[in-house]
Amino acid sequence: MSGSLTVKVKEARNLIACDKNGNSDPYCVVSYGNTTKKTKPRKKTLFPDWSDAEQFVFPVDNTNGDILFEVFNSGGTFLASHKRMGRAKYPLRDVEPNQEQHKWLALHAIKEKDEVSGDIHVTLQFNQENSTSSMRSGVERSNTLSQSVPRASLPPDVEHPLFTHIKNSNLEKVRDICTESKIDINMKDKYGYTPLHAACVVFSENDDEVLSLLLQQKGVDVNARNNDNNVPLHYFCAKFRSPNCADPFELFVEKGADVNAYGANGETPLHKAIFNNQVRVLMTRLLIKAGANPNLTNDRGEIPLHYAVRLGREDLVTILLKGGSAINLAGETTKHTPLDLAREAKQEKMINILQRAYDLYNWLAEPSLGMEKYYTEFIKEDMYKELIPDLNEDMLNRMNITTTGHRLRLLKAAKHLKEEMPKKSCHSFSRSLGDYFNRGNEQLHRGRFREKYPALSRRNRTAVGQFEIHQQGKLDFR
């Protein structure tokens, strides 16, 4: 079977950091048979976008080979300095002839000891040459009798007007079609997209209105899956741009959308929200408030916290930690915890955030205490280990820890931790509190400091005030 193969590398995500600044300059090499093509490097990113790049066309003599994708970090003039970032293969025989297919392919190590992370998004289309019939024995092929072999498996490439109007963000036309009594609001195109899927990836001023209109239709299936096994909420969380995302999100929830639905590559809507370039913080907060589980892993054993660390987003990391994200889960492929990733990328502020959470969890999980079940409550109250010595009844009440035995054990452990502190005018302790304040935590500003920690000892409050006066010359919390 012969023909031509058209390949387009669209994007990649969660690539490893190759530079000291925690970024990479990735490019992709595509090979089939004896032909090799290469994309241009994308600078300083772990989520390169090649969607505006050219398509690559490869001649095909047979379909027994693999399409090879190799990602490298552009390291200068010499190829030897270009670090390997991963490889993916896809058999050409698995590409349906004459149909464009979208694929997310997991990257694997090119060499055994390579560190690899991430996936690559490509489109593939194998254009099969038409076969001919009516061969005459001993004579040349007859041009007049040759004809194409019929392909009954090829779906009709006809798009319903509703999809067209959604893509054009034509609110009035969409409304007109939706008022028709015979319209199937859950119809699918050749990729398995419903109108609701399509509306979640439209970028225009009418985004929220079109989507809200579809969500209000009787019988709309908010959990319908397309050919990539994604539900509409996956695309909504990853691609929806409007700041008015809260209203359609609430409609999704009211209609019974599964906020923990697994999709392509085992990703949940919370994984997808981390990729949203416009409203990722809003999306993450909405999902957690709606009950999204931050500890569901993708096919590589990674939780959304891994994604947020790779992006260098301290705000998302904090939101996920307060939403109950585990601090010590390691990916199945890389074997890295989020803290490992931050250290590898040398992200000092991120390391500090995660290390403090890690220290708190380890203290609560000590065999003599066994109170790790309250880890999230402590994180929500910004009650990290350096503040534990001043733990009191009021703080436990705010954290809604009501079991008498647990309260006594925590208070006893806090007292023991305080006694272990060196008697050096609590210099190291006050310095850690001062550093914490100096990082700009809004809950420790001025009156909020006393309000949040009313029982903090005078000695420690004085030490914090002295530290800030020394550092900034204007703040006094005494």
C-alpha positions in Angstrom: 0.0 0.0 0.0 1.5 3.3 -1.1 0.6 7.0 -0.8 1.7 10.0 1.2 1.8 10.8 4.9 1.1 14.3 6.2 2.3 15.0 9.8 1.9 18.1 11.9 3.5 18.5 15.3 1.1 20.8 17.2 2.4 21.0 20.8 4.0 19.3 23.7 3.5 19.5 27.4 5.3 18.7 30.7 8.7 18.4 29.1 11.8 18.1 31.3 13.7 21.2 32.2 17.1 21.3 30.5 18.3 24.8 31.4 19.4 26.2 34.7 16.5 28.6 34.7 14.0 25.7 34.7 13.1 25.9 31.0 14.0 24.3 27.7 14.3 25.3 24.1 12.6 22.2 22.5 12.3 21.2 18.9 11.0 18.0 17.3 12.5 15.7 14.7 10.0 13.7 12.7 11.1 10.7 10.6 9.5 8.1 8.4 11.5 5.8 6.1 14.5 7.6 4.7 12.9 11.1 5.2 13.5 13.4 8.2 11.9 16.7 9.0 12.4 19.1 11.9 10.4 21.9 13.6 11.9 25.1 14.8 12.9 25.5 18.5 10.5 27.2 20.9 12.4 29.3 23.4 12.2 29.0 27.2 9.2 26.7 27.6 8.2 23.3 28.8 4.9 23.6 26.9 6.0 24.4 23.3 3.4 25.3 20.7 4.1 24.5 17.1 0.5 24.9 15.9 1.5 27.6 13.4 4.3 25.5 11.9 4.3 23.9 8.5 3.0 20.4 7.8 5.5 17.7 6.8 4.8 15.3 3.9 6.5 11.9 3.6 6.3 9.5 0.7 5.1 6.1 1.6 6.0 2.9 -0.2 4.6 0.5 2.4 2.8 0.9 5.7 4.9 -1.5 7.9 7.1 1.2 9.4 6.8 3.5 12.5 6.5 7.3 12.5 9.2 8.5 14.8 9.1 11.7 16.9 12.2 12.7 18.8 12.3 15.9 21.0 15.6 17.7 21.7 16.7 20.8 23.6 18.4 23.3 21.3 21.7 23.7 23.0 23.8 25.7 20.5 25.6 25.2 17.3 26.8 21.7 17.8 24.2 18.8 17.7 26.2 17.0 20.4 25.1 19.7 22.9 21.4 19.2 22.1 20.0 17.2 25.0 17.6 14.4 24.4 14.2 15.0 25.8 12.3 11.9 24.7 11.0 9.8 21.8 7.6 8.5 20.7 6.6 6.1 17.9 3.3 5.4 16.1 2.8 2.6 13.6 1.6 3.9 10.2 -0.6 0.8 9.8 -2.7 2.1 12.7 -3.4 5.4 10.9 -6.9 5.2 9.2 -6.4 6.0 5.5 -7.7 9.4 4.2 -8.7 10.7 7.7 -6.9 13.2 9.9 -6.2 11.8 13.3 -5.2 13.7 16.5 -2.9 11.8 18.8 -1.3 12.6 22.2 1.8 10.4 22.4 3.8 9.8 25.6 7.5 10.4 25.4 10.0 7.7 26.4 13.7 7.6 26.9 15.9 7.6 23.7 18.7 6.1 25.8 18.3 4.0 28.9 19.5 6.6 31.4 17.8 9.6 29.9 15.4 11.6 32.1 12.1 12.0 30.2 8.8 13.6 30.9 5.8 14.8 28.9 3.7 14.1 25.8 3.5 15.3 22.3 0.4 16.2 20.3 0.4 15.4 16.6 -2.0 15.1 13.7 -1.5 12.3 11.1 -3.1 11.7 7.8 -2.2 8.9 5.4 -3.5 9.6 1.9 -3.7 6.2 0.2 -3.3 6.1 -3.6 -6.3 5.0 -5.6 -6.0 1.4 -6.8 -7.0 0.5 -10.4 -8.8 -2.5 -11.9 -9.3 -4.2 -15.3 -5.8 -5.4 -16.0 -5.6 -7.0 -19.5 -3.3 -10.0 -19.9 -0.2 -9.2 -22.0 -1.2 -5.6 -22.7 -0.9 -2.2 -21.0 -3.3 -1.1 -18.3 -6.5 0.4 -19.6 -6.9 4.0 -18.4 -10.6 4.0 -19.3 -11.4 1.1 -17.0 -9.4 2.1 -14.0 -11.4 3.3 -10.9 -11.0 3.9 -7.3 -11.6 1.2 -4.7 -14.7 2.2 -2.7 -14.1 2.9 1.0 -17.2 2.1 2.9 -15.5 2.8 6.2 -14.9 6.4 5.4 -17.5 8.6 7.3 -19.2 11.3 5.4 -17.2 14.6 5.8 -20.3 16.7 6.3 -20.6 19.0 9.2 -24.0 19.9 10.7 -24.7 23.7 10.6 -24.8 23.8 14.4 -21.1 22.9 14.6 -20.3 25.6 12.0 -22.2 28.3 13.9 -20.6 27.3 17.2 -17.2 27.6 15.6 -18.1 31.0 14.2 -19.5 32.0 17.6 -22.8 33.0 16.0 -25.0 33.1 19.0 -28.2 33.9 17.2 -27.8 31.1 14.7 -27.1 28.6 17.5 -30.2 29.8 19.3 -32.3 29.4 16.2 -31.1 25.8 15.7 -31.6 24.9 19.3 -35.2 25.9 19.2 -35.9 23.3 16.5 -37.9 20.5 18.1 -36.1 17.7 16.2 -32.5 18.8 16.9 -30.3 16.2 18.5 -28.3 18.2 21.0 -25.9 15.3 21.5 -25.1 14.6 17.9 -21.4 13.9 17.1 -19.0 14.8 14.3 -16.5 12.4 12.9 -14.1 13.1 15.8 -16.9 12.2 18.3 -17.3 15.9 19.4 -20.8 16.9 20.5 -21.8 20.6 20.1 -20.9 21.0 23.8 -17.4 19.8 23.1 -17.1 22.2 20.3 -18.4 25.2 22.3 -15.7 24.6 25.0 -12.9 25.3 22.5 -14.2 28.4 20.9 -12.3 31.6 21.5 -14.4 34.8 21.1 -16.4 37.3 22.9 -19.5 35.1 22.9 -17.8 32.1 24.5 -19.8 32.0 27.7 -23.1 32.8 26.1 -23.0 30.1 23.5 -21.8 27.5 26.0 -24.4 28.5 28.6 -27.1 28.3 25.9 -26.1 24.7 25.0 -25.8 23.7 28.7 -29.4 24.8 29.3 -30.8 22.6 26.5 -33.0 19.7 27.6 -31.2 16.3 27.6 -27.7 17.7 27.0 -25.1 15.1 27.9 -22.4 16.8 29.9 -20.4 13.6 30.2 -20.4 12.5 26.6 -17.0 11.3 25.4 -15.3 11.9 22.0 -13.0 9.7 20.1 -10.1 10.7 22.5 -12.2 9.7 25.5 -12.5 13.3 26.7 -15.7 14.9 28.1 -16.6 18.5 27.4 -15.3 19.6 30.8 -11.8 18.6 29.9 -11.8 21.1 27.1 -13.6 23.7 29.1 -11.0 23.6 31.8 -8.1 23.6 29.4 -9.1 26.1 26.8 -12.0 28.3 27.9 -10.7 31.9 28.0 -13.5 34.0 29.3 -13.2 35.4 32.9 -16.9 34.7 33.1 -16.2 31.0 33.4 -17.9 30.6 36.8 -21.4 30.7 35.4 -21.0 28.0 32.8 -19.0 25.9 35.2 -21.9 26.0 37.7 -24.2 24.9 34.9 -21.9 22.0 34.2 -22.0 20.9 37.9 -25.8 21.4 38.0 -26.2 19.1 35.0 -24.1 16.4 36.7 -20.7 16.8 35.1 -18.1 14.5 36.6 -15.3 16.9 37.9 -13.1 13.8 38.3 -13.6 12.3 34.9 -10.6 10.5 33.4 -9.8 11.4 29.8 -7.0 11.0 27.3 -3.7 10.0 29.1 -5.7 9.5 32.3 -6.0 13.3 32.9 -8.8 14.8 34.9 -10.3 18.3 34.4 -8.0 19.5 37.2 -4.9 18.3 35.3 -6.3 20.2 32.2 -7.0 23.4 34.2 -3.3 23.8 34.8 -2.7 24.2 31.1 -5.3 27.0 30.7 -3.3 30.1 29.7 -6.0 32.6 30.6 -8.0 31.6 33.7 -6.1 28.7 35.2 -6.3 30.0 38.7 -10.0 30.6 38.5 -10.5 27.1 37.0 -8.4 25.4 39.7 -10.3 27.1 42.5 -13.7 26.3 40.9 -12.8 22.6 40.5 -11.5 22.2 44.0 -14.6 23.9 45.5 -16.8 21.6 43.4 -15.1 18.5 44.9 -12.3 17.7 42.4 -9.8 15.3 43.8 -6.3 16.7 43.5 -4.7 13.3 44.1 -6.0 11.5 41.0 -3.0 10.4 38.9 -2.7 10.4 35.1 -1.3 7.5 33.1 2.3 8.5 34.2 1.3 8.5 37.9 1.4 12.3 38.2 -1.1 14.6 40.0 -1.9 18.2 39.1 0.7 19.4 41.6 3.4 18.0 39.4 2.1 20.0 36.5 1.9 23.2 38.5 5.5 22.8 39.7 6.8 22.3 36.2 5.1 25.5 35.2 6.7 27.3 38.1 3.3 28.5 39.4 3.6 29.1 43.1 0.0 30.4 43.3 -1.3 27.1 41.8 0.9 25.1 44.1 -0.5 26.9 47.1 -4.1 26.5 45.9 -3.6 22.7 45.3 -1.9 22.2 48.7 -4.8 23.9 50.5 -7.2 21.8 48.4 -5.7 18.6 49.8 -3.0 17.8 47.3 -0.6 15.1 48.6 3.0 16.4 49.0 4.9 13.1 48.7 3.4 11.3 45.6 6.1 10.3 43.0 5.3 9.8 39.3 5.5 6.3 38.1 7.7 7.2 35.1 10.1 9.8 36.5 9.8 8.7 40.2 9.9 12.3 41.1 7.8 14.0 43.8 6.8 17.7 43.2 9.6 18.7 45.6 12.1 16.7 43.5 11.0 18.5 40.4 11.4 21.9 42.1 14.9 21.0 43.2 15.8 19.8 39.8 14.7 23.1 38.3 16.4 25.1 41.1 13.2 27.0 41.8 14.1 28.4 45.2 10.7 29.9 46.2 8.9 26.7 45.0 11.3 24.6 47.0 10.6 26.6 50.1 6.8 26.3 49.7 7.0 22.5 49.2 9.6 21.9 51.8 7.6 23.6 54.5 4.5 21.5 53.5 6.7 18.4 53.5 8.1 19.2 57.0 4.6 19.7 58.3 3.3 16.4 56.9 6.3 14.5 58.3 5.8 16.0 61.8 2.1 15.1 61.8 2.9 11.6 60.5 5.4 10.8 63.1 4.6 7.4 64.7 4.3 9.0 68.1 1.7 11.5 66.8 -0.1 9.9 63.8 -2.2 13.0 63.0 -1.5 13.3 59.3 -5.2 13.2 58.7 -5.3 16.8 59.7 -2.5 17.9 57.3 -4.9 19.7 55.0 -6.5 21.6 57.9 -3.1 22.8 59.0 -2.2 23.9 55.5 -5.4 25.8 55.0 -4.7 27.8 58.2 -1.0 28.4 57.1 0.0 26.6 60.3 3.3 25.2 59.2 5.8 23.5 61.5 7.6 26.7 62.5 4.3 28.0 64.0 3.4 24.7 65.8 5.1 25.7 69.1 2.3 28.3 69.6 -0.6 25.9 68.8 -3.5 26.4 71.2 -7.2 25.6 71.7 -8.4 28.5 69.5 -6.3 27.4 66.6 -7.6 23.9 66.9 -11.2 25.2 66.9 -10.5 27.2 63.7 -9.2 24.0 62.1 -12.4 22.2 63.3 -10.4 19.6 65.2 -13.0 18.5 67.7 -11.9 15.0 68.9 -10.7 15.5 72.5 -8.0 12.8 72.3 -6.6 14.3 69.1 -6.6 17.8 70.5 -4.6 16.7 73.6 -2.1 14.8 71.5 -1.5 17.7 69.2 -1.1 20.2 72.0 1.2 17.9 73.9 3.4 17.4 70.7 3.4 21.2 70.1 4.6 21.8 73.7 7.3 19.1 73.3 8.4 20.8 70.0 8.6 24.1 71.8 10.8 22.7 74.6 13.2 21.3 72.0 13.8 24.7 70.6 17.2 26.2 71.5 17.1 28.9 74.1 18.7 31.6 72.0 16.0 34.2 72.3 14.1 32.1 69.8 16.3 33.7 67.1 16.0 30.9 64.5 12.3 30.5 65.1 11.6 34.2 64.9 13.8 34.4 61.8 11.7 31.7 60.1 8.5 33.6 61.0 10.0 36.8 59.8 11.0 35.2 56.5 7.5 33.8 56.2 6.0 37.3 56.7 8.6 38.9 54.4 7.5 36.6 51.5 4.3 38.5 51.4 1.8 36.1 52.9 -1.3 38.3 53.1 -2.6 36.6 56.3 0.4 37.8 58.3 0.0 41.5 57.5 -0.4 43.9 60.4 -3.6 43.4 62.3 -4.3 40.1 60.5 -1.2 38.6 62.3 -2.7 39.2 65.7 -6.2 38.3 64.6 -5.1 35.0 63.1 -2.7 34.0 65.9 -4.1 35.8 69.0 -2.3 33.5 71.4 1.1 33.7 69.9 3.5 34.3 72.7 4.7 37.8 73.4 8.3 36.6 73.0 7.8 35.4 69.5 5.6 38.4 68.5 8.3 40.7 69.7 11.0 38.7 67.8 9.0 39.0 64.6 8.5 42.7 65.1 12.2 43.2 65.8 13.1 41.2 62.7 10.8 43.3 60.5 12.1 46.6 61.9 15.6 45.4 61.1 14.7 44.3 57.6 12.3 47.1 56.5 12.6 49.8 59.1 8.9 50.5 59.3 6.9 47.5 60.6 6.2 46.8 64.2 4.0 44.0 65.5 4.6 44.4 69.2 
